[in-house]
Amino acid sequence: MEGKKKIIMLGTGSATVTRCYNTCFMIKTEESMLMVDAGGGNGILYQLQKAGINICDIHNLYVTHAHTDHILGVIWIVRMIMQKTLAGKYDGVLNV
């Protein structure tokens, strides 16, 4: 029997919105999570918190293309994971 699979939308929108998070989502299985894109900025941190996703559980990130509304949030994901790593609170690696 297959395990549970879930898509968690972290927001959709366009590159010009200010209060709506741009397109990105998580694909979650019982074994792992894959983050697809990271949106347009530091709003990703709030969206992850709202969705109940611990940044320490993110180990796979796929960036579909280099438009700013898909890639700027990557900076914040990497930054926060590095802070957790330096504090001894992140195990493993982030695969991008």
N, C-alpha and C positions, 0 to 999 in steps of 0.2 A: 504494500500500500504506500502510495506517495505521501510525503510529508506536506504540511501546510505551506502554501505559497501565497504571498501577499504583495500587492503594489501599494505603496504609500505615496500619494501625491504630496509633494512639498510646496506646490503652488504652480500656477500657470499665469501667463500674461504676455506682455510685449516689452520690448526694451525701453519704452518710454514711461511706464507706470512708476508711481512712487510708493504706493501702499499695498501693492500686490506683488507677491514673489514671482519671479520668472520661472519658466519651465525647468523643472527637475523633479526626480522621484527616486524612491528606493524600491528595489526588488528584494523582498525578504523571504528566506526559506528558514527551515529549522536549523540549518547548518551555517548559513552566512547571509550577508547583506551586500548588495551592490548598489552604490549610489550612481545615478546617471545624471550627469551635469551637476552644477552647484550654484546655478543662478547668478545674479548680477551684483552681488556684494555681500556685506556682512549680515544681511537679513537671513541668510541661511542658518545662522546660529539660533535665531529665534524660531524659525520654522522647524528645526530639528527638535528643539525643546518642546514646542507645541505638539509635535507628533510623538513625543516620548522616546526619542532616539538618543541614546548616549553616544557622544562622539567617539568614545573609546571602543565602541562596537563597529566602527566603520573601518574596514581594511581594504575595500575595493572601490575605486572610483573610475568611472568611464566618462570621458569628455567627448561629446559627439562632434563638436566643431568649435572654432575659436571666436565666435561672436561674444561680445562682452556680457550679454545677458545669460550666457551659459558657462562662462569661464571665470569671471571675477570672484565668485564665491569660493573657487578652489584655493585662492590665496588664504582665505579665512579658515578653511578646513585644515590645510597644511599647517598654518600658524598655530591653531588650537591643538592639533595632534602633537606638534613639536613641543608645546608647553607641557602637555600631559606626559610626553615621553621624558622630558627633562625632570619632571616631578616624580617619575617612577610609576605613573598611573596608566600608561598605555603599553600594552604588550603586543609584540609582533611588528609588522610593517604595513605601510599604506601603499597599495599597488595602484598606480595611476596609469 
